[in-house]
């Protein structure tokens, strides 16, 4: 049975990996393991040891603490009050959208953001 901390850490690994455009295979090669093991880590099926988490953090260029950010909120936020999915950053489409958004020049990005805000108020 998976533990909610392992699931959270795995989601954060996947989130960061997708955000920087790295494949499971590339991460696995940098860490020195098989990509199937990365798959198991990302789903929380397998726990990540402290030394392996350290290696993953180095490969993804984040501090180890990154993987635990938001853990308190995710543990107590089981209520479906929000209109935004709880695992938004675990959604590949959402991450692709964020990547595309940040590739737009800043002045155009601000205008696009305002447009999205107006459209969401109308909906």
N, C-alpha and C positions, 0 to 999 in steps of 0.2 A: 504494500500500500504506500502511495506517495505521501510525503509530508509537505504541507503548504509552503514551508521555507524552501525546500528543494524545487518546487514548482516555480516559486517566485524568482529564485536565483536563475533557473533555467530560462525563464521568460526574459530576464534582463540580459542574459548572454545572447539570446536570439535577437532581442531588440537592438543591442549594440552592433552585433554582427551585420544585421540587415542595414542599419543606419549608415555604416561605413562601406557597404557594398561588398562584403566578404562572404564567400561561400562556406558551407560547412567543411568542404574538402580543404580549402585554404587554411581555415582555422585549425583543423585537425593536423595538417602538415606542420604548421608553426609550433603546435603544442607537442607533436610527436606521437599522435594517436590516430586511430581510424575514424573516419567521418561518422560511422555508425555510433560511436561513443558520443560524439557531439550531439547527434540526434537524441540519444537517451538523456543526456544532460539537459538539453533544451526542453524536453517534455517533463522533466522531473522524475523520470523513471529510475535514473541512477543518480546517486548523490555525488557531488564534486568534492574531492578531498581538498584540504587547505592548500597543499602545494600545487595541485592541478589548477585550482582557482587562481592562484598567484600567476601561474603561467598563462592562463587564459586572459587575465587582466592585462598582462604585459603585451600579449598578442593583439588585444583589442584597444590598447592604449588608454586604459582607464584605471583608476585606483580600485583596489579590491572592494572598498566600501560602496562603489557604484552598484554592485549586484544586490545590495541590501537596501538601497534607497526605496522608500515607499512601502517597505514591508509592513510597518505598523498599520498603515492605511488599508493595505490589501487584506490584512487579517481581520479587521473589523468592518470592512466595507463590503459586506455581502448583500446589502439591500439594493434592489433594482430601482432606486429612486432616480438615477441619472438617465439622461437620454443618450449619453455616450457610453459605448461598450466598455466594460471594466478593463479588458485587455486590448485597448485600442492600439497600443504600440506593438502588440503581438500579431497584428493584422498586416500581412504583406502589402495589401493595397494601400492601407493608411501610411505605411512607411515609404512606399513609392511616392505617394502624394507629398509627403513631407520633404523627401529628397528633391522632388521636382520643384516644390515651392521655394526651397532655399537656393535653387540654381537660377532663379529669376533675379534680375537686378533689384536692389533694395527699393528704389523709388516705385517701380512697378509692383513689387511684392506688397508694399504698403497699400497701394490702390486695390490690388486683388483681395487683400485681407478685408478692407473696408467693404468691398462688394459682397464678399462672403458673409460678413456680419449683417449687412442690410438684408440679404436674401434669407438668412436664418431667422431674422426678426419677422419677416413676412410669413414664413412657413408655419 
